[in-house]
């Protein structure tokens, strides 16, 4: 029964994203329309990365949900959104982005260290489900006009 519940939950997450015209929208518009990435969208705006993520790409984005951001220690998000912490926010957000369009079928059954836009490497383990550092990919392969979004359940942090 737990599997069925997880499947239903996953479908509820992806259905708003997989509307017929979702492939025509860029990463930012797709995230906004999904309704479950309010914190991520606010952070992208505060970091000044909207134009970049609306750019040509392609990009692969590991997108933490609002629930993922809620797991952070209290006050973390508010602190990161302050103008004086913009550099740290940019580093965290760009760590969630990989140049190019990487679909789940490209990495199935593999372990890899992939370079993020931030510059650090992200550990990807696709041998049993998909883990990105310490986060689980809960919905994969949400195609956009300029890349792909993989929804994750935890905010990942650069190692440096």
C-alpha positions, 0 to 999 in steps of 0.5 A, a space after each residue: 500500500 505504501 508503494 501505491 501511496 508514493 506513486 499517487 503522490 508522485 503523480 500528483 506532483 508531476 501532473 501539473 508539470 506535465 501539462 501539454 504545453 509544459 515542454 514549451 515553457 522554460 525552467 522558471 515558468 515551469 517551476 512557477 506553474 507547478 506551485 510546489 517551488 515557491 521558495 526556490 522561485 523566491 530564492 532564484 529571484 533574490 539571487 538574480 538568476 531568473 534571466 539565466 534560468 530562462 536562457 537558452 541552456 540547456 540546463 539540468 536543475 535539481 529542484 528542491 520542493 518547498 518541503 525540502 527547504 522547510 527541512 533546513 534549520 529555522 531561519 536559514 532561508 530567511 538569512 540566505 534571502 538577505 541581500 548581504 548573503 547573495 553570493 552564498 545564495 547564488 553558490 547554493 542555487 548554482 550547485 543545483 544546476 548542471 550544464 546540459 540536459 541530463 535525462 534519467 535514462 542517461 544515468 540509469 544504473 550508474 554512479 557519477 560525479 558531475 560538475 555543477 554550474 557552481 563549480 563543485 561536483 555533485 555525487 549522483 547514484 542512479 543504481 537504486 532509484 536516484 540520489 543526488 548527494 543526500 537528496 532523493 529524486 522524487 520526480 524525474 525528467 520534467 522537460 522544459 524548453 531549455 532543459 530538464 527538472 528533476 525534483 528533489 526532497 532535500 536542499 543540497 549544499 556545495 562541499 566547500 
